[in-house]
Amino acid sequence: MLVTDQIDMTIDGAAASVDASFEVLNPATEQVVGLAPDCSPAHLEKAMSAAQTAFGSWRQDLGVRRTALEAIADVVATHVDDLAAVLTAEQGKPLHEARREVLRTSDWFRHYAQVALDPEVVQDDATARVDVVRRPLGVTVAITPWNVPLALAAWKIAPALLTGNTVIVKPSPYTPLATLAMVALTRDLLPPGVLSALSGGDELGKAMTSHPIPRKLSFTGSAEAGASVLRASVPDFKRVTLELGGNDAAIVLDDVDVAAVAERIFWSGFSNAGQVCCAVKRVYVPRHLESALVDSLADLARSVVVGDGAVAGTQIGPLNNAEQRDRVSMLVDAARFAGADVVAGGAALDRPGYFYQPTIVRNLPQGSALVEQEQFGPALPVVAYDRIEDAVAASNGGKYGLSGSVWSGDATRAAEVGSSMDCGTVWVNTHGMLNPWQPFGGHKASGLGLENGRWGLDAFTDIQVRYTPR
Ligand code: NAD
């Protein structure tokens, strides 16, 4: 698989020929890395009707589905080098992170291949037997963002397929190639129409979500687009799962060993250049520890290797696209203009590519957008607090409630503080640990519903109650 080739869409189990395509840029060089097909309305119709037809038999045999998911796990792991190279070229992340994403993607398929799908018996006595059975919904639309395209696609495809649904996946127009390549690898492993991959822009996403055939919309991306997806679900009551933005706080307690936690907090904020929904996006630290923590974070920010993810030794790649780089730049400039201290970084790199220096900011004025909004980039604000209640209240401010963490020498105390945080996941002395068996979802504007674990699986089903009197 050459990155500079066009990678085809998969429709009805085969490569789809197209008349139009669009360029995908390497964010480290701004050079074209490949062409992605531009899905036409006719392609969309073909994918939808193939998925609907395939659903009839795909839902019948759980054994067939388990075997297919195992085979997908194998083929993805076997192609780790090819897929990681495409992912780094179009997304920007360092190759070792791209490899890890591909292997995690494989893990997700393997996990779901083995998950139990047993009906629940809620009554079994002299009066009646009542079974609760989960039934697949039908055609599922899976839409993903540009930060973690393969793994987030697997979060949707694997449980949807296991439960007997068929899937049409649409990656972001910034990062379509790795997903198209991954789905192309599954063509011989699945019946035609069970899994299709389409590429195109936001308009394609709108056409997919408002189409009458799908019964489930599983979306990861921004809150604004998520609201649009939710609206599209309303007229015909499509089931919806939304994983949206976040503004995760890391709350450091007063007993922490700064030297022991600084590096872990740093990487929780700067992996994938900060472009992670559940990255640490703001740090709250007791005032007497502020300087020590800021100094440690700033030292790390100055010393990490920023560069092309394809080059060995790179620790932080570029932002994925110019708009995102400019947004991060604007947020840091606004904080500086308002009087904040930019103690490390604070500017784009003077070279081709969408690079921004790893940045640490302190002494931010109240209401600073860098603290209150999702920056989704390598610029971390550190906020000093005097009372833990104030830090928790501040962390609960704003529209998001995805996840957060508490850092302390006393894990029990940290968990207690975490229980006051309004968010879907709280980590203690770590951040961003995700597993296929662990539900993940946001409170407030961070989303609707859950992915992963039994909860994520259930979201691809409707319940049927079977009541049999004795
Ligand atoms: P985005 O919302 O712009 O795009 C995401 C996907 O949705 C793309 O494929 C896009 O083409 C499509 N899309 C856009 N508008 C649409 C519409 N109206 N209808 C249907 N589809 C539409 O998001 P992005 O900029 O690619 O990703 C960044 C955002 O994603 C951040 O806010 C980040 O926090 C969030 N995110 C959340 C999670 C999570 O699990 N909560 C994970 C990763 C990223």
Residues whose N, C-alpha, C, O or C-beta is under 5 A from the ligand:
A	BS01	NAD	I143 T144 P145 W146 K170 P171 S172 P173 G200 G201 D202 G205 K206 T209 T220 G221 S222 A223 A225 S228 V229 E243 L244 G245 G246 C277 S446
